[in-house]
Amino acid sequence: MSLFGLLPLLAFSAYSVYRSIDELRAQGLAALDRRANDSAMLIAQQLDSVFAALRATAESDAVRRGDVAAAYETALRVAEVDPRIVGISIVEGGGRQLFNTRRPLGTMLPSPSPSLLALQRPVIEEGAHRSRRW
C-alpha cells in the first residue's frame, strides 16, 4: 500500500521539476531577448551618431565648394575625433576614390571592386541609401 502512496508523490515531484526547468528556460529566453533588443537599440544609436557626423562632413562648406583638399582635412578631423570611424573614403560617381583618410591626400588609391561599386551605385544614383532603419 505504501508504494501506491509514493507513486503520486513521485509523479508530482517529477512534474514540479519539469515545470521549474521549463519556467527557468522561459525566463532565460526572455532575458536573452531583452538583452538582444537593448544591444540592437544601442547599436542603432551609435550608427545614428556616426551617420550624423558623416552627414555633417558631407554638408561642409569645403564639399559644397568642391575643394577636395579642404574636404579631406575636414574628413580627417572627423575620423580622428570619433573613434568609431576607422576612415572616410570619398568616391566620385564613376567609382574613382578621391581620397581616403587612412592614406595621405594625393596617394594613388585602388579602384573599388565591382561588388563594392554595385553597393555604392544606389547611393550615387539616388543620393541616399534606400533603407534608413537597420
C-alpha positions, 0 to 999 in steps of 0.5 A, a space after each residue: 500500500 505504501 508504494 501506491 502512496 509514493 507513486 503520486 508523490 513521485 509523479 508530482 515531484 517529477 512534474 514540479 521539476 519539469 515545470 521549474 526547468 521549463 519556467 527557468 528556460 522561459 525566463 532565460 529566453 526572455 532575458 536573452 531577448 531583452 538583452 538582444 533588443 537593448 544591444 540592437 537599440 544601442 547599436 542603432 544609436 551609435 550608427 545614428 551618431 556616426 551617420 550624423 557626423 558623416 552627414 555633417 562632413 558631407 554638408 561642409 562648406 569645403 564639399 559644397 565648394 568642391 575643394 577636395 583638399 579642404 574636404 579631406 582635412 575636414 574628413 580627417 578631423 572627423 575620423 580622428 575625433 570619433 573613434 568609431 570611424 576607422 576612415 572616410 573614403 570619398 568616391 566620385 560617381 564613376 567609382 574613382 576614390 578621391 581620397 581616403 583618410 587612412 592614406 595621405 591626400 594625393 596617394 594613388 588609391 585602388 579602384 573599388 571592386 565591382 561588388 563594392 561599386 554595385 553597393 555604392 551605385 544606389 547611393 550615387 544614383 539616388 543620393 541616399 541609401 534606400 533603407 534608413 532603419 537597420 
